[in-house]
Amino acid sequence: MPDTPRKRGGRHHLRAVDAAMRRPRTYPHPAGRIERIETHISLVYLAGRFAYKIKKPVDLGFLDFSRASARRRACEDEYRLNRRLAPRIYLRVVSLVRRGRGFLIGRAGDAVEYAVMMRRFDGKRILAALLKAGALDGRILENTARCIASFHRATPHAPPDRLYGSASLFAGQLRAVLESLHREALGAVSNDLTTWCEAELRRLGTFFDARRAQGFVRECHGDLHLQNIVLQGAKPVIFDCIEFDGALRWIDVVSDLASPRHGSRGARLRRAGGTRVDCMASRDRRLRGLAGVAALYRLSGARASAGRDIEIARCRCAALFGPGIANGARLVTVPAALSWLLGLRKISRERESRAADRRGAPRQ
């Protein structure tokens, strides 16, 4: 995309704000040594007991934060949406006011930038870190599952846009992602992947819309994985939901559970207390279609992934959900509370071994 005066102005503004946020005197409290974390759309500053998250003044096509009013609205949405699950982490939206050649947070005056103020937490207590350290046990998994289930039951189920959660919207999202990946990394998207996706779209189209009509499309989290859940005391707290695009947040509740990152360490998750279940032995045979919906949604969410990553995601989703894909693999580990919610049947270790023998797969 061509460089423009607005882009150049945005970069200049971001440099000035970034420099100010690295100075302790910008903050209304003791800041100590300030740590800076950068993502493609945000900057987070860890200052003392608090964290401040600002939006970059960028226009990436799928979001436009080039105007201060848009960044303010995004901060307000992030605060409002995340308070549903993490009210003790998300404190308020604060303004940055110019003072001389710098900025001050929370002072009277005309705001030139906005930030979400959060209470810091121990990064070692994030569930992904606990899993890596071998400290994620069955009790934590069950508590997390109950938290997710309660959230999904309580969240609104009347999408503000008639297309949210529909088959036509999802089909457009998925095709756009695959086309983008094909352009950016030629050969990264295989013909098999494209064929599989198109077949699933045809097979599940009416099921998408039926699920939506039945109230299963709700205002969910949108980016639910172990890196976005922290244990505070004995309570799992879910944070950092998607705020910039309602279409990625108003989704089927099962799609919210289907991040490919959940399935990357199945053996370790079972040792932590996950329940081995058989997707093909569901009490409700419609679960096959529902699981396909979830897998496809998560593929559509891999907008920034490299081609190899989306192929890995396809294989994981297929192994977990897709009948007939990945040599018929169909066993998946989930917390027992979620297996009950989804109508999945637990399977015995003996039956799991027989299933592995039939597939020629190693026993874990």
N, C-alpha and C positions, 0 to 999 in steps of 0.2 A: 504494500500500500504506500502511496506517495507521502512524503513528509509535508506537513502543513503548518501554518503558524500556530494553530491550536495545539498540535502535537508538541511543537517546540516549546510553547508556553507551558504545557503540562509537565514536560521534563524539567524545565527550570523551576517550576513551582514545587515539584516533588523533591528536587535536590535541596531546596531551602527548607522544606518541612522535615525531610530526613535528617539534615544537619541539626535542626533544632531538637528533634526527638532523641538525639543522641547526647544531649546536654542535660545534666541533672537539674539545672536551674529552670528548665521548662516545666517541670512537674510541681504540683502543689503539695508534695510530700517527699520524704527522703527517698531518693532513687537508687543510691548505691551504684554498683557497676551495671550499666545498661547493656542488655543483650538484644540483638537484632535478628529477627527471623524473616525471611523473604519468601513469598510465593509469587505465582505469575500475576495475581491480581491484588495482593495485599502486602503490607508490612506490619509486623508485630514487634513491639518493644517491651521487653521485660524489665520493669523498673521498680525496685523495691518489692513490696507485697502485691503489686498490681501489674497488669499487662494492658497495653493499648494497641488496638488494631485499626489501621487506616487503610483506605482503599486507594490504589494507584489511579491517577488520572489517565486511564487507558481506554481505548475503544478496540475490543477484540472481535467485534462482529456479533458474537453471542451475548455480549454485555457491553455497555457503554457507560463508563465512569468518567468521561472527559469533562463533564460539568460538575461543579461543586454541589449543585442541587441534587444530582443523581447520586453522588457519593454520600450525601447526608441521608437521602432516602434509603440507600443500601445499608448504612449503619443502623438506622432506625428499624429496618426490617430484620437485620441480623439480631439486634437486641430483643425485639418482640418475639421472634420465632424461637430463639434459643432459650428464652425465659420459660418456655413450656416445659423443658426438661432439665435446665440447669440454672435456676433462679439465683443460686448462691454464687455462681461464677460470673454471670452477666449482670453488671451493676447499673450501668447507664450509658448514654451517649453524651460525650463531652465535646466542647468546641475548642478550637485553637484560635487564639486572638493574637494579632500582630502587636508587638511591643518593641518599638525601635527597629532594630535589624533582626530581631528574633521573634519567637512565638511563646505564649504562655497558655497553659491548659486551664479551662474553667474560669477565666476572668471575664469581667464585663467588657463589652465592645462588639464590634462586627466580626463575626466568625469568618475565617478564610479556609478552614479545614475542619473535619470532624473525625472522631475516633470512638470506637466501642471500648469502654473501660471494663476490664474483667479482673476478677480476683485470681491470682496465680494458684497453681496446684503443682503437686509433685509429679514430674514427668515419669518417674520410675513406677508410678501407680497406674499409668495407662495400660489398658488390657493387653495391647500388643507387646509392651515391654514385659508384663507379667508372664505372658505366654512364652516369650523368648527365654525368660529366666527360669521357666518351669514352675512358676508360682501361681498359675491360673488354675484354680481347682473347681470342682463341680458345684460347690456352693455359690461361687461367684457367677458361674455360667447360668445357674438357675435364677439367681436374683436379677441378672441382666435380662434374661428371657421374660421374666414377669414384668420388669420395667417396660420393655418394648411392647409387650402385649397390652398392658394398661394404657400406654400412650396411644396405641393404635385404636383401642376401643373409644377413647375420649376425644380423639381429634375430629374436626369437622369432616363431613362426607358429602358436601354439596359444592363441587368445584365452581369457582367464579367464572370460569370460561368453559363453554359447552364442549370444547375440544379436548380439554385436559383428561388424560387417561383413555382417550378413544383410540380405536385401532388405526384410524387414518392419521392421527397425529404421530403415533408411535412409528408407523411405517415410514413417514417422512423423516423423522429423527434418525432412525436406524440407517436408512439409505444415504442420508446426508453425511453421517459419520463415516460410513464405509467409503463413499466417494472421496471424502477429504483425506482419509488415510491412504487411499490409492494414489491420489495426486501427490501427497507429500512423501510417500515411501513406495515407489513403484515396485510392485510384486509382493508387497507386505500382506495384501488381502488376497487370499487364494480364491480360486473359482469354487472350490468346495465350500468355503465359508459363505460366499455370496449365495450359492445354491441352497445351502442349509437355511440361511436367514429368510430367503424368499419363500421357501417351502413352509417354514414356521409361520410366517406372516399370513399365508393363505390358510393354513390349518387353524390358526388361532384367532383370526379376525373377528368372527362373531362372538367368540368367547371373551375377547377384550371388552366389547361393548356390553355383553351380558353382565360381566363382573361390575362394570361401571354403573349400570342400571340398578344393580343390587346393593350399591353403596360401598363397594370395596375400594373405590378410588377415594383416597383421603389426603389431607394435608400432612404428609409424612415428613421424615427427616431428609431423605434424598441422598445422603452420603454416609450411610450407617455401616461402620466397620470398626475393628478393634482399636484402631489408632484414634478414633473419636469417642472413646468411652474411657473414663477414668474412675478409679475406685477411691471414694472419699469415706474413710471409716470402713463400714461394711456395705456401703451403698454405691452401686454403679451409677455414674452420672454421665449422660450422653450430651455431647456438645458439638458445635461447628456444623450445623445443618446448612443446606443450600438455601440461600436467600435471594440470589440474583435472578432466578428463573423459576416461575411458578410451575411450568410444565415439567421440570425435573423434580419437583417437590410434591405436586398433586399426582400421585401414582398409586397403583394397587399396593395394598399393605404388604403383600408377599414380596413385591419387588424391592421394598425397603430392606428385606432380610437377605437379599440375594447377591450382595457384592462378591465378585470373584475372590477378593482377598480373604473372605471367610474360609475358603476351602483349601488354602495353601498348605496347611499343616494338620491334616486330618488325624494322623496317628498321634501327634502331640496333644491335639484337642481331646481325643478319646482318653488319653492318659489323665487329662485334667478333669475328666468326669462327663464328657459328652456322651450322648446315647447313639449307638449305631442303629440306623433305621433303614428301611427299604422303601424307596420312593414308589416302586412299582406295586407295593403291597398296601397302598393307601386304602383307608376305609372308604374314601370318596375318589372314584376313578377320575373325576375331573381335576384332581391334583396334578396329573400329568400335564394337562393344558396349562394349569396355573403355574406350574414350575417352569414350563416353557416360556410363559409370559415374563417371569422373573429373570430368566437367563437372558432373554432378548433385551429387556430393559437395561440390564447391567452392561451388555455389550454397547448399547447406545450411549451409556454414560461414560464410555472410555474415550471421550473426544480428544484427550491429550495424549493417549497412549501411543507408543511406537507400535509398528506392525507386529513385531514379535510378541509384544504384551497382549495385543488383542487376540492373537492366535492362542496364547496360553489361556486367556480368559474364556475363549470359546471351548477349549478342551476341558477346562474345569467345570464350566456350566454344563457341558454335555455329559461329563462324567457324573455330575450330581443330579441332573434333571432330565436330560434328553434321551428318551427311549430310542434305541437303535443307533445312537451316536457313541463314539469312542468304545467300540467293541462291546456294547451292551452294558457297560458299567452302570450301576444304579444305586450303590450304597453310599450313604452320606452320614456324617456325624453332625448332630445338632444337640443343643441343650434339651433335656427331657421335656421341659415346659413347652418349648416350641414344637417338639415332635407331637405333643398332645394337641396343641392348638391347630397344627396343620393336618391332624388326622393320620399321622404316620405310625407305622407299627414298629416296635422294637424287634430286633432279631437276635437270636441266641448266637453265642460265639461259634457253636457247632454249625449252625446254618450259614453263618458268615464264611466259615472255612470251606464249606461245600460250594458256596457261590464263587469264592475265589478260585477253587479248583476247576470249576466249570469254565471260568474265563481265562484260566492259565495265568492268573495274576498272583503276585507274591502276597503272602499273608503278612499283615502288619501287626 
